Amino acid sequence: MAYNEFPVPVDDMFNDREHRRQLARSVKGLLEGKRNQMGTLTLTAASTTTTIVSDRITPDTVAILIPLSANAVAALGALYQTRAAGTLTLTHGATGATIGLDFVYILVG
């Protein structure tokens, strides 16, 4: 699930002044750290894979995971990522924990 969504300016616009304003707002947002790269996920306890689906994901993308609980920290030890256009699959051990498998992720690349 996307954590935040910031407006992306269109490639071309009839009104040049409005287009420049949108571009400037986007650049300012990037400089302030506002990027459309974050999301939240919960590892599926009874499964060994969890998938992030986003058009921002390419074969070169990696997800930086920030665990939000002790159970999530424990799950990090046996976790790895595979990527394809539009999907990033996290392979993990089937954990006995049924709660607290929550992460914030940042997509890079």
C-alpha positions as CSV (number, residue, x, y, z in Angstrom):
1,M,0.0,0.0,0.0
2,A,1.4,3.4,-0.9
3,Y,2.3,5.4,2.1
4,N,2.0,8.8,0.4
5,E,1.2,10.1,-3.0
6,F,2.5,13.5,-4.2
7,P,1.4,15.1,-7.5
8,V,3.5,14.4,-10.6
9,P,3.4,17.1,-13.2
10,V,2.3,16.3,-16.7
11,D,4.9,16.1,-19.5
12,D,3.4,18.9,-21.5
13,M,0.7,21.5,-21.0
14,F,-0.9,24.3,-23.0
15,N,-0.6,26.8,-20.2
16,D,3.2,27.3,-19.9
17,R,3.0,29.3,-16.7
18,E,0.9,26.6,-14.9
19,H,3.3,23.9,-16.2
20,R,6.3,25.7,-14.8
21,R,4.5,26.1,-11.4
22,Q,3.8,22.4,-11.3
23,L,7.4,21.6,-12.2
24,A,8.7,24.0,-9.5
25,R,6.4,22.5,-6.9
26,S,7.6,19.0,-7.7
27,V,11.3,19.9,-7.6
28,K,10.7,21.7,-4.3
29,G,8.9,18.6,-2.9
30,L,11.8,16.4,-4.0
31,L,14.3,18.7,-2.3
32,E,12.1,18.4,0.9
33,G,12.2,14.6,0.7
34,K,8.7,14.2,-0.6
35,R,9.0,11.3,-3.0
36,N,6.4,8.7,-4.1
37,Q,8.6,5.8,-3.0
38,M,7.3,4.8,0.4
39,G,4.7,2.3,1.4
40,T,3.6,-0.1,4.1
41,L,3.4,-3.9,4.0
42,T,2.6,-6.8,6.3
43,L,4.3,-10.1,5.7
44,T,1.8,-12.9,5.2
45,A,2.3,-15.2,8.2
46,A,1.2,-18.4,6.6
47,S,3.0,-17.8,3.4
48,T,6.7,-17.6,2.4
49,T,6.3,-14.7,-0.1
50,T,4.8,-11.2,0.0
51,T,4.6,-9.1,-3.1
52,I,4.7,-5.4,-3.6
53,V,3.1,-4.3,-6.9
54,S,3.9,-0.8,-8.3
55,D,4.5,0.6,-11.7
56,R,7.6,2.3,-10.1
57,I,9.3,-1.1,-9.7
58,T,11.9,-2.1,-12.3
59,P,14.4,-5.1,-12.3
60,D,16.9,-2.6,-10.7
61,T,14.7,-1.6,-7.8
62,V,15.4,-2.6,-4.2
63,A,13.1,-2.1,-1.2
64,I,14.7,-0.8,2.0
65,L,12.6,-2.3,4.8
66,I,12.1,-0.6,8.1
67,P,10.6,-3.1,10.7
68,L,7.9,-1.7,13.0
69,S,8.0,-4.4,15.7
70,A,10.2,-7.1,17.3
71,N,8.5,-9.8,15.2
72,A,9.3,-7.9,12.0
73,V,12.9,-7.5,13.1
74,A,13.1,-11.3,13.6
75,A,11.6,-11.9,10.1
76,L,14.4,-9.9,8.5
77,G,17.0,-12.6,9.0
78,A,15.6,-15.0,6.4
79,L,14.3,-12.5,3.9
80,Y,15.5,-11.8,0.3
81,Q,14.0,-9.9,-2.7
82,T,13.4,-10.7,-6.4
83,R,12.3,-8.1,-8.8
84,A,10.7,-7.8,-12.2
85,A,8.9,-4.9,-14.0
86,G,6.0,-3.9,-11.7
87,T,6.6,-6.4,-8.9
88,L,9.0,-7.0,-6.0
89,T,8.7,-10.3,-4.2
90,L,9.9,-10.7,-0.7
91,T,10.7,-14.4,0.1
92,H,10.7,-15.1,3.9
93,G,10.4,-18.0,6.3
94,A,6.8,-18.9,7.3
95,T,6.8,-17.2,10.7
96,G,4.8,-18.4,13.6
97,A,3.9,-14.8,14.5
98,T,0.5,-13.7,13.3
99,I,0.9,-10.1,14.4
100,G,3.6,-7.5,14.2
101,L,4.9,-8.4,10.8
102,D,4.6,-4.8,9.6
103,F,7.2,-2.8,7.7
104,V,7.5,0.6,6.0
105,Y,9.4,0.3,2.8
106,I,11.3,2.7,0.5
107,L,11.8,1.9,-3.1
108,V,15.1,2.8,-4.6
109,G,16.3,2.5,-8.2
